[in-house]
Amino acid sequence: TFGLVEAWRPLARQQRIYDFMWKSAAEAFPHRDHAALRRTVCRWVAPTNQLAPPGHCTGGAVDVWLYKD
């Protein structure tokens, strides 16, 4: 069974998620430089400062969870 978690989100929410993940990664990996932190964070959330907007901000991405019955 699949569960829809989130689909479209406004750019401001995407930025808040990115900022939260950045802060969390910086605390978890204090030895990493800026580039390494960015690679880590971008594995989980798309940045908002790219030429193309993040998929969630266009409706082109959805988050789903797999549920076990």
All heavy atoms as TSV, in Angstrom:
chain	resi	resn	atom	element	x	y	z
A	1	THR	N	N	0.844	-1.169	0.000
A	1	THR	CA	C	0.000	0.000	0.000
A	1	THR	C	C	0.892	1.236	0.000
A	1	THR	O	O	1.861	1.300	0.750
A	1	THR	CB	C	-0.901	0.021	1.249
A	1	THR	OG1	O	-1.639	-1.192	1.300
A	1	THR	CG2	C	-1.818	1.211	1.229
A	2	PHE	N	N	0.549	2.192	-0.832
A	2	PHE	CA	C	1.282	3.447	-0.888
A	2	PHE	C	C	0.492	4.536	-0.187
A	2	PHE	O	O	-0.737	4.554	-0.235
A	2	PHE	CB	C	1.509	3.898	-2.341
A	2	PHE	CG	C	2.491	3.045	-3.083
A	2	PHE	CD1	C	2.059	2.077	-3.957
A	2	PHE	CD2	C	3.844	3.227	-2.899
A	2	PHE	CE1	C	2.956	1.294	-4.647
A	2	PHE	CE2	C	4.761	2.445	-3.584
A	2	PHE	CZ	C	4.313	1.474	-4.454
A	3	GLY	N	N	1.185	5.440	0.455
A	3	GLY	CA	C	0.548	6.603	1.068
A	3	GLY	C	C	1.193	7.860	0.521
A	3	GLY	O	O	2.419	7.989	0.502
A	4	LEU	N	N	0.378	8.778	0.046
A	4	LEU	CA	C	0.873	10.051	-0.444
A	4	LEU	C	C	1.176	10.949	0.739
A	4	LEU	O	O	0.307	11.198	1.578
A	4	LEU	CB	C	-0.169	10.712	-1.361
A	4	LEU	CG	C	0.198	12.097	-1.874
A	4	LEU	CD1	C	1.422	12.034	-2.756
A	4	LEU	CD2	C	-0.982	12.690	-2.619
A	5	VAL	N	N	2.397	11.425	0.833
A	5	VAL	CA	C	2.811	12.259	1.946
A	5	VAL	C	C	2.681	13.725	1.568
A	5	VAL	O	O	2.071	14.510	2.276
A	5	VAL	CB	C	4.260	11.946	2.364
A	5	VAL	CG1	C	4.695	12.852	3.500
A	5	VAL	CG2	C	4.380	10.493	2.760
A	6	GLU	N	N	3.266	14.091	0.439
A	6	GLU	CA	C	3.240	15.481	0.028
A	6	GLU	C	C	3.500	15.558	-1.470
A	6	GLU	O	O	4.259	14.780	-2.017
A	6	GLU	CB	C	4.305	16.271	0.796
A	6	GLU	CG	C	4.178	17.758	0.633
A	6	GLU	CD	C	5.110	18.511	1.566
A	6	GLU	OE1	O	6.200	18.024	1.881
A	6	GLU	OE2	O	4.713	19.607	1.964
A	7	ALA	N	N	2.889	16.538	-2.108
A	7	ALA	CA	C	3.122	16.757	-3.529
A	7	ALA	C	C	3.552	18.215	-3.715
A	7	ALA	O	O	4.661	18.564	-3.346
A	7	ALA	CB	C	1.871	16.430	-4.325
A	8	TRP	N	N	2.680	19.061	-4.248
A	8	TRP	CA	C	3.044	20.459	-4.469
A	8	TRP	C	C	3.306	21.160	-3.145
A	8	TRP	O	O	2.617	20.935	-2.154
A	8	TRP	CB	C	1.926	21.190	-5.224
A	8	TRP	CG	C	2.266	22.628	-5.438
A	8	TRP	CD1	C	3.015	23.132	-6.466
A	8	TRP	CD2	C	1.936	23.734	-4.604
A	8	TRP	NE1	N	3.164	24.480	-6.326
A	8	TRP	CE2	C	2.506	24.887	-5.180
A	8	TRP	CE3	C	1.239	23.877	-3.426
A	8	TRP	CZ2	C	2.379	26.144	-4.625
A	8	TRP	CZ3	C	1.103	25.137	-2.873
A	8	TRP	CH2	C	1.667	26.252	-3.478
A	9	ARG	N	N	4.318	22.015	-3.124
A	9	ARG	CA	C	4.566	22.867	-1.956
A	9	ARG	C	C	5.086	24.214	-2.444
A	9	ARG	O	O	5.771	24.282	-3.462
A	9	ARG	CB	C	5.530	22.218	-0.976
A	9	ARG	CG	C	6.939	22.068	-1.454
A	9	ARG	CD	C	7.880	21.537	-0.361
A	9	ARG	NE	N	7.657	20.162	-0.031
A	9	ARG	CZ	C	8.554	19.192	-0.192
A	9	ARG	NH1	N	9.751	19.462	-0.692
A	9	ARG	NH2	N	8.275	17.963	0.143
A	10	PRO	N	N	4.788	25.268	-1.719
A	10	PRO	CA	C	5.280	26.592	-2.113
A	10	PRO	C	C	6.799	26.690	-1.926
A	10	PRO	O	O	7.394	25.959	-1.120
A	10	PRO	CB	C	4.548	27.557	-1.189
A	10	PRO	CG	C	3.970	26.745	-0.098
A	10	PRO	CD	C	3.905	25.320	-0.564
A	11	LEU	N	N	7.407	27.603	-2.654
A	11	LEU	CA	C	8.852	27.784	-2.612
A	11	LEU	C	C	9.343	28.117	-1.199
A	11	LEU	O	O	10.404	27.635	-0.781
A	11	LEU	CB	C	9.261	28.883	-3.591
A	11	LEU	CG	C	10.732	28.996	-3.918
A	11	LEU	CD1	C	11.274	27.714	-4.528
A	11	LEU	CD2	C	10.978	30.159	-4.865
A	12	ALA	N	N	8.580	28.901	-0.454
A	12	ALA	CA	C	8.983	29.261	0.912
A	12	ALA	C	C	9.076	28.019	1.799
A	12	ALA	O	O	9.991	27.899	2.617
A	12	ALA	CB	C	8.013	30.268	1.511
A	13	ARG	N	N	8.146	27.089	1.640
A	13	ARG	CA	C	8.203	25.843	2.431
A	13	ARG	C	C	9.403	25.012	2.013
A	13	ARG	O	O	10.083	24.423	2.856
A	13	ARG	CB	C	6.911	25.051	2.277
A	13	ARG	CG	C	6.946	23.731	3.026
A	13	ARG	CD	C	5.561	23.194	3.302
A	13	ARG	NE	N	5.532	21.822	3.705
A	13	ARG	CZ	C	5.987	21.356	4.861
A	13	ARG	NH1	N	6.520	22.177	5.735
A	13	ARG	NH2	N	5.912	20.079	5.154
A	14	GLN	N	N	9.668	24.947	0.729
A	14	GLN	CA	C	10.838	24.212	0.247
A	14	GLN	C	C	12.107	24.792	0.866
A	14	GLN	O	O	12.987	24.050	1.295
A	14	GLN	CB	C	10.911	24.282	-1.282
A	14	GLN	CG	C	12.047	23.510	-1.892
A	14	GLN	CD	C	11.855	22.010	-1.856
A	14	GLN	OE1	O	10.757	21.516	-1.669
A	14	GLN	NE2	N	12.935	21.276	-2.044
A	15	GLN	N	N	12.191	26.113	0.941
A	15	GLN	CA	C	13.370	26.753	1.524
A	15	GLN	C	C	13.494	26.444	3.013
A	15	GLN	O	O	14.585	26.193	3.513
A	15	GLN	CB	C	13.326	28.266	1.304
A	15	GLN	CG	C	14.580	28.974	1.771
A	15	GLN	CD	C	15.820	28.544	1.017
A	15	GLN	OE1	O	15.823	28.561	-0.207
A	15	GLN	NE2	N	16.868	28.146	1.724
A	16	ARG	N	N	12.361	26.434	3.735
A	16	ARG	CA	C	12.405	26.083	5.159
A	16	ARG	C	C	12.896	24.659	5.368
A	16	ARG	O	O	13.688	24.377	6.279
A	16	ARG	CB	C	11.029	26.266	5.805
A	16	ARG	CG	C	10.678	27.699	6.090
A	16	ARG	CD	C	9.481	27.837	7.002
A	16	ARG	NE	N	8.304	27.088	6.599
A	16	ARG	CZ	C	7.363	27.535	5.768
A	16	ARG	NH1	N	7.445	28.744	5.256
A	16	ARG	NH2	N	6.325	26.783	5.477
A	17	ILE	N	N	12.451	23.742	4.527
A	17	ILE	CA	C	12.895	22.349	4.616
A	17	ILE	C	C	14.398	22.261	4.337
A	17	ILE	O	O	15.137	21.588	5.051
A	17	ILE	CB	C	12.096	21.447	3.649
A	17	ILE	CG1	C	10.632	21.390	4.069
A	17	ILE	CG2	C	12.700	20.046	3.568
A	17	ILE	CD1	C	9.721	20.779	3.025
A	18	TYR	N	N	14.845	22.968	3.298
A	18	TYR	CA	C	16.263	22.959	2.955
A	18	TYR	C	C	17.101	23.526	4.102
A	18	TYR	O	O	18.118	22.948	4.488
A	18	TYR	CB	C	16.502	23.755	1.669
A	18	TYR	CG	C	17.922	23.667	1.177
A	18	TYR	CD1	C	18.330	22.620	0.366
A	18	TYR	CD2	C	18.867	24.619	1.541
A	18	TYR	CE1	C	19.638	22.522	-0.079
A	18	TYR	CE2	C	20.180	24.526	1.112
A	18	TYR	CZ	C	20.554	23.482	0.295
A	18	TYR	OH	O	21.852	23.382	-0.121
A	19	ASP	N	N	16.666	24.649	4.665
A	19	ASP	CA	C	17.392	25.268	5.779
A	19	ASP	C	C	17.453	24.342	6.987
A	19	ASP	O	O	18.492	24.234	7.645
A	19	ASP	CB	C	16.734	26.595	6.175
A	19	ASP	CG	C	16.868	27.654	5.106
A	19	ASP	OD1	O	17.714	27.511	4.190
A	19	ASP	OD2	O	16.098	28.647	5.175
A	20	PHE	N	N	16.359	23.656	7.285
A	20	PHE	CA	C	16.336	22.706	8.398
A	20	PHE	C	C	17.316	21.560	8.151
A	20	PHE	O	O	18.070	21.162	9.050
A	20	PHE	CB	C	14.922	22.159	8.602
A	20	PHE	CG	C	14.872	21.044	9.605
A	20	PHE	CD1	C	14.910	21.302	10.964
A	20	PHE	CD2	C	14.803	19.722	9.187
A	20	PHE	CE1	C	14.880	20.274	11.891
A	20	PHE	CE2	C	14.782	18.690	10.097
A	20	PHE	CZ	C	14.818	18.959	11.458
A	21	MET	N	N	17.311	21.033	6.939
A	21	MET	CA	C	18.224	19.929	6.625
A	21	MET	C	C	19.676	20.391	6.671
A	21	MET	O	O	20.554	19.651	7.104
A	21	MET	CB	C	17.891	19.327	5.256
A	21	MET	CG	C	16.574	18.576	5.234
A	21	MET	SD	S	16.546	17.170	6.360
A	21	MET	CE	C	17.701	16.084	5.552
A	22	TRP	N	N	19.927	21.621	6.230
A	22	TRP	CA	C	21.293	22.154	6.279
A	22	TRP	C	C	21.770	22.240	7.731
A	22	TRP	O	O	22.869	21.815	8.058
A	22	TRP	CB	C	21.352	23.530	5.621
A	22	TRP	CG	C	22.754	24.043	5.569
A	22	TRP	CD1	C	23.425	24.691	6.559
A	22	TRP	CD2	C	23.673	23.886	4.498
A	22	TRP	NE1	N	24.709	24.966	6.156
A	22	TRP	CE2	C	24.883	24.483	4.894
A	22	TRP	CE3	C	23.589	23.312	3.226
A	22	TRP	CZ2	C	25.994	24.514	4.073
A	22	TRP	CZ3	C	24.694	23.350	2.419
A	22	TRP	CH2	C	25.889	23.940	2.844
A	23	LYS	N	N	20.928	22.800	8.595
A	23	LYS	CA	C	21.285	22.933	10.008
A	23	LYS	C	C	21.528	21.558	10.627
A	23	LYS	O	O	22.496	21.355	11.358
A	23	LYS	CB	C	20.171	23.660	10.755
A	23	LYS	CG	C	20.473	23.883	12.215
A	23	LYS	CD	C	19.352	24.665	12.894
A	23	LYS	CE	C	19.694	24.844	14.354
A	23	LYS	NZ	N	18.671	24.491	15.247
A	24	SER	N	N	20.668	20.608	10.322
A	24	SER	CA	C	20.810	19.255	10.861
A	24	SER	C	C	22.094	18.599	10.381
A	24	SER	O	O	22.811	17.960	11.157
A	24	SER	CB	C	19.605	18.400	10.459
A	24	SER	OG	O	18.418	18.942	10.990
A	25	ALA	N	N	22.399	18.749	9.097
A	25	ALA	CA	C	23.621	18.150	8.542
A	25	ALA	C	C	24.865	18.808	9.126
A	25	ALA	O	O	25.851	18.132	9.424
A	25	ALA	CB	C	23.617	18.259	7.024
A	26	ALA	N	N	24.826	20.126	9.298
A	26	ALA	CA	C	25.977	20.829	9.872
A	26	ALA	C	C	26.240	20.377	11.306
A	26	ALA	O	O	27.398	20.271	11.725
A	26	ALA	CB	C	25.744	22.336	9.815
A	27	GLU	N	N	25.186	20.098	12.045
A	27	GLU	CA	C	25.352	19.603	13.416
A	27	GLU	C	C	25.847	18.153	13.426
A	27	GLU	O	O	26.657	17.778	14.264
A	27	GLU	CB	C	24.036	19.715	14.179
A	27	GLU	CG	C	23.629	21.131	14.490
A	27	GLU	CD	C	22.243	21.248	15.105
A	27	GLU	OE1	O	21.587	20.202	15.344
A	27	GLU	OE2	O	21.805	22.381	15.329
A	28	ALA	N	N	25.352	17.352	12.496
A	28	ALA	CA	C	25.725	15.939	12.452
A	28	ALA	C	C	27.128	15.720	11.890
A	28	ALA	O	O	27.802	14.761	12.259
A	28	ALA	CB	C	24.709	15.152	11.622
A	29	PHE	N	N	27.555	16.600	10.994
A	29	PHE	CA	C	28.849	16.455	10.318
A	29	PHE	C	C	29.643	17.755	10.415
A	29	PHE	O	O	29.889	18.421	9.404
A	29	PHE	CB	C	28.646	16.072	8.854
A	29	PHE	CG	C	27.768	14.872	8.656
A	29	PHE	CD1	C	26.470	15.016	8.179
A	29	PHE	CD2	C	28.228	13.601	8.947
A	29	PHE	CE1	C	25.659	13.912	7.993
A	29	PHE	CE2	C	27.425	12.491	8.761
A	29	PHE	CZ	C	26.129	12.641	8.289
A	30	PRO	N	N	30.071	18.144	11.600
A	30	PRO	CA	C	30.743	19.433	11.764
A	30	PRO	C	C	32.084	19.545	11.031
A	30	PRO	O	O	32.553	20.641	10.769
A	30	PRO	CB	C	30.941	19.537	13.282
A	30	PRO	CG	C	30.902	18.139	13.770
A	30	PRO	CD	C	29.982	17.401	12.857
A	31	HIS	N	N	32.674	18.425	10.665
A	31	HIS	CA	C	33.970	18.424	9.985
A	31	HIS	C	C	33.855	18.673	8.478
A	31	HIS	O	O	34.849	18.924	7.822
A	31	HIS	CB	C	34.673	17.086	10.220
A	31	HIS	CG	C	33.886	15.930	9.692
A	31	HIS	ND1	N	32.773	15.424	10.359
A	31	HIS	CD2	C	34.025	15.203	8.565
A	31	HIS	CE1	C	32.272	14.422	9.648
A	31	HIS	NE2	N	33.010	14.262	8.566
A	32	ARG	N	N	32.662	18.608	7.919
A	32	ARG	CA	C	32.492	18.761	6.471
A	32	ARG	C	C	32.518	20.235	6.070
A	32	ARG	O	O	31.964	21.083	6.760
A	32	ARG	CB	C	31.186	18.124	6.008
A	32	ARG	CG	C	31.212	16.631	6.139
A	32	ARG	CD	C	30.021	15.987	5.515
A	32	ARG	NE	N	30.079	14.549	5.754
A	32	ARG	CZ	C	29.122	13.712	5.429
A	32	ARG	NH1	N	28.018	14.141	4.853
A	32	ARG	NH2	N	29.260	12.424	5.677
A	33	ASP	N	N	33.132	20.507	4.923
A	33	ASP	CA	C	33.145	21.873	4.407
A	33	ASP	C	C	31.822	22.172	3.699
A	33	ASP	O	O	30.933	21.312	3.609
A	33	ASP	CB	C	34.342	22.093	3.486
A	33	ASP	CG	C	34.315	21.232	2.224
A	33	ASP	OD1	O	33.278	20.605	1.922
A	33	ASP	OD2	O	35.350	21.193	1.537
A	34	HIS	N	N	31.702	23.392	3.201
A	34	HIS	CA	C	30.451	23.845	2.580
A	34	HIS	C	C	30.022	22.936	1.418
A	34	HIS	O	O	28.864	22.551	1.320
A	34	HIS	CB	C	30.604	25.295	2.091
A	34	HIS	CG	C	29.375	25.858	1.481
A	34	HIS	ND1	N	28.366	26.417	2.230
A	34	HIS	CD2	C	28.969	25.931	0.188
A	34	HIS	CE1	C	27.398	26.818	1.423
A	34	HIS	NE2	N	27.744	26.538	0.183
A	35	ALA	N	N	30.965	22.616	0.534
A	35	ALA	CA	C	30.635	21.788	-0.635
A	35	ALA	C	C	30.159	20.399	-0.219
A	35	ALA	O	O	29.196	19.864	-0.791
A	35	ALA	CB	C	31.840	21.687	-1.560
A	36	ALA	N	N	30.821	19.814	0.762
A	36	ALA	CA	C	30.423	18.486	1.219
A	36	ALA	C	C	29.056	18.522	1.899
A	36	ALA	O	O	28.237	17.617	1.707
A	36	ALA	CB	C	31.466	17.918	2.169
A	37	LEU	N	N	28.793	19.570	2.668
A	37	LEU	CA	C	27.473	19.709	3.287
A	37	LEU	C	C	26.396	19.858	2.225
A	37	LEU	O	O	25.319	19.269	2.326
A	37	LEU	CB	C	27.436	20.906	4.242
A	37	LEU	CG	C	27.986	20.676	5.627
A	37	LEU	CD1	C	28.014	21.981	6.405
A	37	LEU	CD2	C	27.181	19.629	6.378
A	38	ARG	N	N	26.671	20.650	1.199
A	38	ARG	CA	C	25.683	20.840	0.131
A	38	ARG	C	C	25.370	19.519	-0.562
A	38	ARG	O	O	24.214	19.215	-0.827
A	38	ARG	CB	C	26.176	21.872	-0.867
A	38	ARG	CG	C	25.156	22.188	-1.949
A	38	ARG	CD	C	25.575	23.383	-2.773
A	38	ARG	NE	N	24.734	23.553	-3.923
A	38	ARG	CZ	C	23.586	24.213	-3.929
A	38	ARG	NH1	N	23.152	24.771	-2.813
A	38	ARG	NH2	N	22.868	24.325	-5.020
A	39	ARG	N	N	26.389	18.723	-0.853
A	39	ARG	CA	C	26.146	17.414	-1.477
A	39	ARG	C	C	25.284	16.535	-0.579
A	39	ARG	O	O	24.371	15.851	-1.046
A	39	ARG	CB	C	27.468	16.716	-1.788
A	39	ARG	CG	C	28.182	17.259	-2.997
A	39	ARG	CD	C	29.338	16.372	-3.431
A	39	ARG	NE	N	30.339	16.206	-2.393
A	39	ARG	CZ	C	31.357	17.030	-2.187
A	39	ARG	NH1	N	31.517	18.091	-2.952
A	39	ARG	NH2	N	32.227	16.798	-1.214
A	40	THR	N	N	25.569	16.559	0.718
A	40	THR	CA	C	24.797	15.761	1.669
A	40	THR	C	C	23.344	16.202	1.702
A	40	THR	O	O	22.426	15.383	1.594
A	40	THR	CB	C	25.413	15.879	3.081
A	40	THR	OG1	O	26.749	15.393	3.038
A	40	THR	CG2	C	24.620	15.084	4.098
A	41	VAL	N	N	23.116	17.490	1.840
A	41	VAL	CA	C	21.753	18.011	1.949
A	41	VAL	C	C	20.978	17.779	0.654
A	41	VAL	O	O	19.798	17.410	0.677
A	41	VAL	CB	C	21.775	19.504	2.334
A	41	VAL	CG1	C	20.383	20.114	2.273
A	41	VAL	CG2	C	22.364	19.687	3.725
A	42	CYS	N	N	21.630	17.957	-0.483
A	42	CYS	CA	C	20.940	17.811	-1.766
A	42	CYS	C	C	20.559	16.363	-2.083
A	42	CYS	O	O	19.797	16.124	-3.018
A	42	CYS	CB	C	21.784	18.410	-2.886
A	42	CYS	SG	S	21.833	20.210	-2.830
A	43	ARG	N	N	21.048	15.419	-1.301
A	43	ARG	CA	C	20.581	14.037	-1.447
A	43	ARG	C	C	19.131	13.906	-0.996
A	43	ARG	O	O	18.410	13.014	-1.438
A	43	ARG	CB	C	21.417	13.093	-0.595
A	43	ARG	CG	C	22.764	12.824	-1.114
A	43	ARG	CD	C	23.469	11.883	-0.187
A	43	ARG	NE	N	24.724	11.443	-0.745
A	43	ARG	CZ	C	25.598	10.722	-0.106
A	43	ARG	NH1	N	25.367	10.354	1.145
A	43	ARG	NH2	N	26.711	10.359	-0.683
A	44	TRP	N	N	18.712	14.774	-0.084
A	44	TRP	CA	C	17.406	14.638	0.553
A	44	TRP	C	C	16.417	15.737	0.186
A	44	TRP	O	O	15.208	15.524	0.269
A	44	TRP	CB	C	17.579	14.589	2.068
A	44	TRP	CG	C	18.475	13.471	2.467
A	44	TRP	CD1	C	19.770	13.560	2.884
A	44	TRP	CD2	C	18.162	12.078	2.442
A	44	TRP	NE1	N	20.282	12.319	3.126
A	44	TRP	CE2	C	19.305	11.380	2.858
A	44	TRP	CE3	C	17.032	11.353	2.094
A	44	TRP	CZ2	C	19.362	9.995	2.949
A	44	TRP	CZ3	C	17.079	9.975	2.192
A	44	TRP	CH2	C	18.225	9.313	2.614
A	45	VAL	N	N	16.903	16.905	-0.174
A	45	VAL	CA	C	15.993	18.011	-0.491
A	45	VAL	C	C	16.632	18.888	-1.560
A	45	VAL	O	O	17.830	19.149	-1.537
A	45	VAL	CB	C	15.639	18.826	0.781
A	45	VAL	CG1	C	16.864	19.447	1.399
A	45	VAL	CG2	C	14.601	19.880	0.505
A	46	ALA	N	N	15.817	19.319	-2.518
A	46	ALA	CA	C	16.311	20.145	-3.618
A	46	ALA	C	C	16.499	21.590	-3.162
A	46	ALA	O	O	15.642	22.145	-2.471
A	46	ALA	CB	C	15.335	20.092	-4.790
A	47	PRO	N	N	17.610	22.206	-3.566
A	47	PRO	CA	C	17.822	23.611	-3.225
A	47	PRO	C	C	16.897	24.511	-4.047
A	47	PRO	O	O	16.429	24.123	-5.117
A	47	PRO	CB	C	19.287	23.848	-3.587
A	47	PRO	CG	C	19.585	22.841	-4.636
A	47	PRO	CD	C	18.726	21.646	-4.321
A	48	THR	N	N	16.665	25.706	-3.555
A	48	THR	CA	C	15.767	26.632	-4.252
A	48	THR	C	C	16.517	27.638	-5.108
A	48	THR	O	O	15.892	28.421	-5.811
A	48	THR	CB	C	14.910	27.408	-3.234
A	48	THR	OG1	O	15.771	28.123	-2.354
A	48	THR	CG2	C	14.015	26.470	-2.442
A	49	ASN	N	N	17.841	27.626	-5.086
A	49	ASN	CA	C	18.615	28.628	-5.813
A	49	ASN	C	C	19.189	28.103	-7.129
A	49	ASN	O	O	20.264	28.513	-7.543
A	49	ASN	CB	C	19.729	29.173	-4.915
A	49	ASN	CG	C	20.724	28.099	-4.516
A	49	ASN	OD1	O	20.489	26.914	-4.715
A	49	ASN	ND2	N	21.834	28.514	-3.949
A	50	GLN	N	N	18.485	27.220	-7.788
A	50	GLN	CA	C	18.916	26.661	-9.067
A	50	GLN	C	C	18.157	27.337	-10.213
A	50	GLN	O	O	17.151	28.010	-9.992
A	50	GLN	CB	C	18.651	25.161	-9.099
A	50	GLN	CG	C	19.348	24.399	-7.993
A	50	GLN	CD	C	20.855	24.491	-8.077
A	50	GLN	OE1	O	21.447	24.130	-9.082
A	50	GLN	NE2	N	21.464	25.002	-7.023
A	51	LEU	N	N	18.605	27.136	-11.440
A	51	LEU	CA	C	17.909	27.706	-12.598
A	51	LEU	C	C	16.500	27.139	-12.727
A	51	LEU	O	O	15.556	27.862	-13.020
A	51	LEU	CB	C	18.701	27.449	-13.879
A	51	LEU	CG	C	20.037	28.197	-13.989
A	51	LEU	CD1	C	20.769	27.779	-15.246
A	51	LEU	CD2	C	19.816	29.693	-13.948
A	52	ALA	N	N	16.369	25.835	-12.514
A	52	ALA	CA	C	15.049	25.199	-12.569
A	52	ALA	C	C	14.511	25.087	-11.143
A	52	ALA	O	O	15.248	24.765	-10.220
A	52	ALA	CB	C	15.161	23.816	-13.186
A	53	PRO	N	N	13.227	25.350	-10.950
A	53	PRO	CA	C	12.670	25.243	-9.602
A	53	PRO	C	C	12.607	23.784	-9.149
A	53	PRO	O	O	12.559	22.870	-9.978
A	53	PRO	CB	C	11.262	25.826	-9.748
A	53	PRO	CG	C	10.933	25.679	-11.188
A	53	PRO	CD	C	12.235	25.761	-11.931
A	54	PRO	N	N	12.601	23.547	-7.839
A	54	PRO	CA	C	12.476	22.177	-7.334
A	54	PRO	C	C	11.188	21.528	-7.822
A	54	PRO	O	O	10.162	22.207	-8.008
A	54	PRO	CB	C	12.458	22.357	-5.814
A	54	PRO	CG	C	13.091	23.678	-5.571
A	54	PRO	CD	C	12.748	24.518	-6.763
A	55	GLY	N	N	11.239	20.231	-8.010
A	55	GLY	CA	C	10.078	19.501	-8.528
A	55	GLY	C	C	8.811	19.685	-7.715
A	55	GLY	O	O	7.718	19.808	-8.273
A	56	HIS	N	N	8.917	19.720	-6.395
A	56	HIS	CA	C	7.737	19.889	-5.559
A	56	HIS	C	C	7.075	21.243	-5.788
A	56	HIS	O	O	5.868	21.381	-5.638
A	56	HIS	CB	C	8.081	19.735	-4.076
A	56	HIS	CG	C	8.186	18.321	-3.625
A	56	HIS	ND1	N	7.093	17.493	-3.524
A	56	HIS	CD2	C	9.245	17.584	-3.252
A	56	HIS	CE1	C	7.477	16.305	-3.097
A	56	HIS	NE2	N	8.794	16.336	-2.929
A	57	CYS	N	N	7.849	22.231	-6.141
A	57	CYS	CA	C	7.304	23.586	-6.324
A	57	CYS	C	C	6.589	23.747	-7.660
A	57	CYS	O	O	5.926	24.753	-7.891
A	57	CYS	CB	C	8.416	24.619	-6.194
A	57	CYS	SG	S	9.167	24.626	-4.549
A	58	THR	N	N	6.714	22.756	-8.526
A	58	THR	CA	C	6.021	22.790	-9.816
A	58	THR	C	C	4.913	21.748	-9.899
A	58	THR	O	O	4.202	21.695	-10.886
A	58	THR	CB	C	7.010	22.519	-10.965
A	58	THR	OG1	O	7.510	21.183	-10.838
A	58	THR	CG2	C	8.154	23.509	-10.964
A	59	GLY	N	N	4.805	20.906	-8.886
A	59	GLY	CA	C	3.856	19.804	-8.927
A	59	GLY	C	C	4.422	18.588	-9.639
A	59	GLY	O	O	3.710	17.627	-9.902
A	60	GLY	N	N	5.716	18.621	-9.950
A	60	GLY	CA	C	6.338	17.534	-10.694
A	60	GLY	C	C	6.951	16.444	-9.823
A	60	GLY	O	O	7.614	15.560	-10.334
A	61	ALA	N	N	6.750	16.516	-8.505
A	61	ALA	CA	C	7.310	15.506	-7.611
A	61	ALA	C	C	6.304	15.210	-6.505
A	61	ALA	O	O	5.535	16.081	-6.109
A	61	ALA	CB	C	8.618	15.994	-7.004
A	62	VAL	N	N	6.327	13.987	-6.037
A	62	VAL	CA	C	5.495	13.596	-4.894
A	62	VAL	C	C	6.328	12.750	-3.954
A	62	VAL	O	O	7.275	12.079	-4.365
A	62	VAL	CB	C	4.229	12.800	-5.311
A	62	VAL	CG1	C	3.284	13.654	-6.125
A	62	VAL	CG2	C	4.591	11.551	-6.069
A	63	ASP	N	N	6.013	12.818	-2.675
A	63	ASP	CA	C	6.631	11.952	-1.678
A	63	ASP	C	C	5.616	10.882	-1.316
A	63	ASP	O	O	4.467	11.197	-1.021
A	63	ASP	CB	C	6.989	12.733	-0.413
A	63	ASP	CG	C	8.097	13.746	-0.639
A	63	ASP	OD1	O	8.845	13.605	-1.624
A	63	ASP	OD2	O	8.214	14.675	0.181
A	64	VAL	N	N	6.039	9.633	-1.376
A	64	VAL	CA	C	5.162	8.524	-1.011
A	64	VAL	C	C	5.868	7.639	0.004
A	64	VAL	O	O	7.094	7.582	0.059
A	64	VAL	CB	C	4.742	7.676	-2.237
A	64	VAL	CG1	C	3.889	8.476	-3.196
A	64	VAL	CG2	C	5.948	7.112	-2.959
A	65	TRP	N	N	5.092	7.006	0.802
A	65	TRP	CA	C	5.587	6.010	1.755
A	65	TRP	C	C	4.979	4.675	1.401
A	65	TRP	O	O	3.847	4.594	0.928
A	65	TRP	CB	C	5.191	6.366	3.182
A	65	TRP	CG	C	5.914	7.537	3.766
A	65	TRP	CD1	C	6.924	8.255	3.206
A	65	TRP	CD2	C	5.657	8.116	5.033
A	65	TRP	NE1	N	7.314	9.251	4.054
A	65	TRP	CE2	C	6.550	9.193	5.196
A	65	TRP	CE3	C	4.782	7.850	6.059
A	65	TRP	CZ2	C	6.586	9.980	6.334
A	65	TRP	CZ3	C	4.816	8.632	7.182
A	65	TRP	CH2	C	5.716	9.688	7.314
A	66	LEU	N	N	5.719	3.636	1.636
A	66	LEU	CA	C	5.231	2.287	1.441
A	66	LEU	C	C	4.772	1.771	2.800
A	66	LEU	O	O	5.545	1.736	3.754
A	66	LEU	CB	C	6.326	1.390	0.883
A	66	LEU	CG	C	5.967	-0.055	0.593
A	66	LEU	CD1	C	4.827	-0.140	-0.411
A	66	LEU	CD2	C	7.184	-0.795	0.090
A	67	TYR	N	N	3.505	1.407	2.892
A	67	TYR	CA	C	2.937	0.904	4.133
A	67	TYR	C	C	2.754	-0.595	4.039
A	67	TYR	O	O	2.344	-1.126	3.008
A	67	TYR	CB	C	1.563	1.538	4.410
A	67	TYR	CG	C	1.627	2.986	4.752
A	67	TYR	CD1	C	1.403	3.957	3.787
A	67	TYR	CD2	C	1.894	3.398	6.052
A	67	TYR	CE1	C	1.458	5.301	4.100
A	67	TYR	CE2	C	1.955	4.740	6.384
A	67	TYR	CZ	C	1.729	5.682	5.412
A	67	TYR	OH	O	1.786	7.012	5.724
A	68	LYS	N	N	3.024	-1.269	5.125
A	68	LYS	CA	C	2.806	-2.711	5.190
A	68	LYS	C	C	1.440	-2.940	5.853
A	68	LYS	O	O	1.160	-2.411	6.927
A	68	LYS	CB	C	3.899	-3.373	6.022
A	68	LYS	CG	C	3.762	-4.855	6.093
A	68	LYS	CD	C	4.888	-5.455	6.906
A	68	LYS	CE	C	4.660	-6.949	7.031
A	68	LYS	NZ	N	5.637	-7.562	7.907
A	69	ASP	N	N	0.621	-3.717	5.197
A	69	ASP	CA	C	-0.712	-4.029	5.768
A	69	ASP	C	C	-0.623	-5.071	6.839
A	69	ASP	O	O	0.202	-5.865	6.938
A	69	ASP	CB	C	-1.660	-4.535	4.682
A	69	ASP	CG	C	-2.057	-3.403	3.749
A	69	ASP	OD1	O	-2.060	-2.247	4.191
A	69	ASP	OD2	O	-2.361	-3.703	2.589
